[in-house]
Amino acid sequence: MSFKTMLKSLNFWKSVFWLGFSFLILYNIISMLFEYGSFDFSLYFSERTENGKLLRFIIGQFLAAFAYGFILSLGQFRINQKKQ
């Protein structure tokens, strides 16, 4: 499967979405636990979105989730390609 064919595959983009989404959730929970020692969602998100940082927070979260999901999905599809 070539790179262009892989990018056209719906399964590839589903994998990107779900891996990125799970990374986003786990990353925020783990960061919250390390920084505050508990599940303090309101403090965690208020510190990251106050003083006009909301857009930066949202864009950063989506870019990180997309990059993580894309890289892992690409690796998974390449490994499956080599097995076939």
C-alpha positions in Angstrom: 0.0 0.0 0.0 1.5 3.3 -1.1 1.5 6.4 1.1 -1.2 8.1 -1.1 -3.4 5.0 -1.0 -3.0 4.8 2.8 -4.1 8.5 3.1 -7.2 7.7 1.0 -8.2 4.8 3.3 -11.1 5.5 5.7 -9.6 3.0 8.2 -6.4 5.0 8.4 -8.3 8.2 9.3 -10.4 6.3 11.9 -7.3 5.0 13.5 -5.8 8.6 13.5 -8.9 9.9 15.2 -9.2 7.2 17.9 -5.5 7.1 18.7 -5.3 10.9 18.8 -8.5 11.2 20.9 -7.3 8.6 23.4 -3.9 10.3 23.6 -5.6 13.6 24.3 -7.7 12.2 27.2 -4.8 10.3 28.8 -2.3 13.1 28.4 -4.6 15.6 30.1 -5.5 13.2 32.9 -1.8 12.3 33.5 -0.7 15.9 33.4 -3.4 16.9 35.9 -2.4 14.1 38.3 1.3 15.0 38.2 0.7 18.8 38.6 -2.2 18.8 41.1 -2.1 15.3 42.6 -5.8 14.9 42.1 -8.6 15.2 39.5 -9.1 19.0 39.7 -10.6 19.6 36.3 -11.8 23.1 36.9 -8.3 24.3 38.1 -6.5 22.5 35.4 -8.5 23.9 32.6 -8.9 27.4 34.1 -5.1 27.8 34.3 -4.7 26.7 30.7 -7.4 28.8 29.3 -7.3 32.0 31.3 -5.8 35.3 30.0 -6.7 34.7 26.4 -5.0 31.3 26.2 -8.1 29.3 25.2 -7.4 29.3 21.5 -3.7 28.4 22.0 -4.8 25.5 24.3 -7.4 24.2 21.9 -5.1 24.4 18.9 -2.2 22.8 20.8 -4.3 20.0 22.0 -5.7 19.2 18.5 -2.3 19.5 16.8 -0.7 17.2 19.4 -3.5 14.6 19.1 -3.4 14.7 15.3 0.4 14.3 15.3 0.4 11.4 17.7 -2.5 9.7 16.0 -1.0 10.2 12.5 2.4 8.9 13.5 1.1 5.8 15.3 -1.4 5.0 12.6 1.3 5.4 9.9 3.5 3.0 11.8 0.6 0.5 12.2 -0.3 0.5 8.6 3.3 0.1 7.5 3.8 -2.9 9.8 0.6 -4.4 8.5 1.9 -3.8 4.9 5.1 -5.6 5.6 3.3 -8.6 7.1 1.3 -9.0 3.9 
